[in-house]
Amino acid sequence: MAEQATTRRVGLPWAYLLGVLAAGGLTLVVVLLVGGGAPERPPPGLPDAGPVVGWALPVSRFLADAAGVLVAGTTLVAAALLPAGEKGALEPAAGRSVRTAAVAAGVSVVATAAELVFTYADFLGIPAGQAVGGPGISSFVVDTVQGRTLLVQILLSGVVVLAAASVRTARGAGWLSLAAFVAVTGPALAGHAASSSDHALAQTSLVLHLLGVSAWVGGLAGVCLAARVPGAPLRTLATRFSWLALWCVVAVGISGLVNAWLRLGSFGEVAGSSYGLLALGKLFALVLLGTFGWLHRTRTLPRLEDGSRRPFVRLAAVEVAVMAATVGLAVGLSRTPTPYTGQRSTSAAESLLGYPLPPPPTAARLLFDAHVDATWLGILVVCAALYATGTRVLARRGDRWPVGRSVAWYGGLAVVLLMTSGGVGRYAPVLFSVHMVQHMALNMVAPILLVLAAPVTLALRALPARADGGGVRRLLVDVLHSRVVRVLTHPLVATAVFVTGLYLVYFSDVYDFLMEDHWGHFLMQAHFLLSGALFFWVLVGVDPGTRRLPFPFRMGLMLAVMAMHAFFSVALMSYGTVIGAAYYAALDRPWSTDLVADQRLGGGIGWAFGEVPTLLVLAAMFVQWIRADRREAEAYDRMLDRRERAGGDGPARPG
């Protein structure tokens, strides 16, 4: 599948890329001067870090962002876009991409460390020299969101630097890519997004924006750098990247519009503020880059079929330069004062929830009142679209997919949507009793429906098997056969994860810690859903995986776990200490002020809720047991028929 090994090197030289970085830095300086983000002397009497810190902070941020994007893009190219060799081994172009990622990750470590120092200096208003040796910098790293975020970015980039030398396969490059993409989402946890009152929507849209930009900008830079390797399969690489870039344009465009609207607040601020004008400039850059993509798809990609690589690289060179300038514009925009902060209220409840404290709950409000959780909504839309795409691929091929599985999948997604973006989702962070309704549904109803839908089987049947042995299907098969999956899907391990999570979250300080932040709350919800899916996959899952227990043992395990769950609920009802007392005290609800009574109600809800999943799982196992016996009997009858035709006697039929 590789192209001619004698292909002449036509990729972008390193000198050009350094010039592109300089152009992006110049754009950053211009944006800071025009938008009002340039450092200014504070009023007399206030601490001042000085102009060196004021200018060095955004410049180090730009270098860290640019390097992080390059790491994400080059590792993505090596892991998923370049053809892999035998047994997933990295080909020369992919190996070059990984080595480039290691260099860029080293730059990211240095730049992010400098950004950390300058951020601390700016925070206290002291010169950078005092910040480096200051005794309080460790407290800044541990106790502030900005400090923790930058530290995680440094650690993840350092992992890429250290691990890149030992990566020899596409799977290893995939783990590096995962670390790189997690690192680039760090800015979503601080800055304008975190300070918005609707911080859930702001942070979610910004995470999507950063992921799309990293895959798009970094991916194109990775494609151009891979083209410098003689014999690199540029035609294959560019074609695959073209489809990825199309989805990135959509994600970046939608998330960018949401972010801009949250910062502007009204259409009048678009042309009436520096932030609005710069946002228009960023929109123009997006349109221009989209035009470049259209030119690639219509003109340069067809010419690659004829072996003409230079037109593609020339157009990509201009595109990379525009992208670098856009990154500089984006960094400058993050330092520009916004005309609308989104902070309509200074109450502690709104700062914790991200929306005003709702009125007392009623049955109608729990059913129909809603506050959309953008994070879960985005995940559910993607899951629904992927499942629909898989069934459509099978239908076009003439294969039949059971309707019941589709109903189970969309039913499970509907339960998650109702519990996270419906009335329950709005009141779950406010009342412990409603939180338990959400917990039970996410942990013991939605997972059953989702595992019965067999999404892994659908993916394995719908995804194409690439000739080079790589691709998403190969990655999925590797994950299913990995040691981690074998350990997690062991019945005892899955049961331990499912049960111990209850006691760990609620009978420790974990609940308080997770509820105080949108992403902590999201991680708790994700844990409920995934731990439930893991446990019920072991019991009633139909996807390929670990060897499952005989049906009588499965039923016994289910009943034992439900007994432990009932014990948890009873313990919750009799527990004298208020769980999440500090969090609920900060909300300061004017209604339902008896926290102990609400907690007891939550325990009762958990105890009563256990009957529903027990009946669902036992019914599913009973049906699966009958079908398994029927298949075994049919297989035995076919064996007897073959022996009879061969003139032999079959063994006694098993009881």
TAPEZI-V180773 format. One line per field, one symbol per residue. ss: DSSP state (H for helix, E for strand, L for the rest). psi: psi as a letter, one per 40 degrees, with the letter a starting at -180 (. if undefined). A space follows every 10 residues. Layout:
BEGIN
ss = ???
psi = ???
END
This chain:
BEGIN
ss = LLLLLLLLLL LLLHHHHHHH HHHHHHHHHH HHHHHLLLLL LLLLLLLLLL HHHHHHHHHH HHHHHHHHHH HHHHHHHHHH HLLLLHHHEL LHHHHHHHHH HHHHHHHHHH HHHHHHHHHH HHHHLLLHHH HHLLLLHHHH HHHLHHHHHH HHHHHHHHHH HHHHLLLLEH HHHHHHHHHH HHHHLHHHHL LHHHHLLLHH HHHHHHHHHH HHHHHHHHHH HHHHHHLLLL LLLHHHHHHH HHHHHHHHHH HHHHHHHHHH HHHHLLLHHH HHLHHHHHHH HHHHHHHHHH HHHHHHHHHH HHHHHLLLLH HHHHHHHHHH HHHHHHHHHH HHHHLLLLLL LLLLLLLHHH HHHLLLLLLL LLHHHHHHLL LLLHHHHHHH HHHHHHHHHH HHHHHHHLLL LLHHHHHHHH HHHHHHHHHH HLHHHHHHLL LHHHHHHHHH HHHHLHHHHH HHLLHHHHHH HHLLLLLLLL HHHHHHHHHH LLHHHHHHLL HHHHHHHHHH HHHHHHLLLH HHHHHLLHHH HHHHHHHHHH HHHHHHHHHH LLLLLLLLLL HHHHHHHHHH HHHHHHHHHH HHHHLLLLLL HHHHHHHLLL LLLLHHHHHH HHHHHHHHHH HHHHHHHHHH HHHHHHHHHH HHHHHHHHHH HHHHHHLLLL LLLLL
psi = eiaheehihe ihiddddddd dddddddddd ddddeeeihi hiiheiihei dddddddddd dddddddddd dddddddddd diiiahfeih iddddddddd dddddddddd dddddddddd dddefiiddd ddeieedddd ddeidddddd dddddddddd dddddeheid dddddddddd dddeedeeea adddeidgdd dddddddddd dddddddddd ddddddeehh ehgddddddd dddddddddd dddddddddd dddddidded eeiddddddd dddddddddd dddddddddd dddddeehdd dddddddddd dddddddddd ddddehhieh eegdieiddd dddeiihiih iiddddddii hhhddddddd dddddddddd ddddddeeih hhdddddddd dddddddddd eaddddeded hddddddddd dddedddddd deefdddddd ddhihideea iddddddddd eiddddddeh dddddddddd ddddddfaed ddddeeiddd dddddddddd ddddddddde ieiiaihiii dddddddddd dddddddddd dddehdhhhf dddddddfhe ifegdddddd dddddddddd dddddddddd dddddddddd dddddddddd dddddeeihi iihi.
END
